[in-house]
Amino acid sequence: MITTYTRFKQKLKTYLDEAAALKSPLYVKRANGANIVVLAESEYTSIMETLYLLKSPKNATRLLKAIEQFHEGKGEIRDLHEE
């Protein structure tokens, strides 16, 4: 979604509700200043977790290899339970 700063101010609640419900970023264009992105907290948290996990080159390689193996059908489904 994209809107102007003026429209964003006029329909603040509506835009925030939509961004949260759709889990989609809202881009707010401003004439005099940097544009802004509004994002649901859950989406922001997910992005930050992904960045953290990919920060280590060794961990990034391991995770990307695991994703590749999963797409090749080499994954294994397991039940997870606490002991």
N, C-alpha and C positions, 0 to 999 in steps of 0.2 A: 504494500500500500504506500502511496505517496500523497502527501498533502502539503499545503502551504502553512506557514506559521499562523496566519490570520484564521484560516479554517480550523486549524488544530485548537487554537484558543476558543473558538466558538463552539466546538463540539468535542471538548476535551474528554468527557466521560465516555462518549460513544467510541472515540478512537482508542482510548485505553482498553475498553471492554473488548473491542475487536482484536487488538493486538494480543491480548491475553487469550482470547478464545481460539483464534486462528493459529496461535504460536508462530506468528509471522512478524517480521520487523516492520515498523512504520517509519518511513523516511519523511522528515519534516524539512522542507526547503525554506531557507531564510534569505531574504534579500540582502540584509546587512549583517552577515556573520556566517560562520560555518554551519552547514546543514547538520541535523541531529537525527539519530536513530533511536527509536523507542522500542524496547524489547521486553517481553515477559520475563520475569525473574527466573523461571524454570529454564527458559532457553538460554539466558545469560549464564546461568550456573553450568549448564551442559557444555557450552562453548569453553568456559574457563576450565572445566574438568578435562576436556579433550586437549586443550593447550598444555595443561600440566602433564598429562600422560605422554604427549608427544615431545615435550621439552628435552627429554633425554634421548639422544640419538639411538642408543642401544635399545631402550624401551620402544621407541617409535618403530624401529626395524622389526622387533619381535611382534608388536601388535599388527603391523601391516602384513607380515608373513602369515599370521594367524587368520587374518581376514581373507587373504588370498587362498589359504588352504580351505577355509569354510566355503568359499565360492566354487572351489574345485570339487566339492562334495567330500572332502576329507575330514569334515568335522564329526564330532562324536557328541551325541546328546546324553547328558548325565543329569540325574536328580541331585539337587543340592539340598543338604540338610545339615543342621547344626548337631554336633555331638556333645 
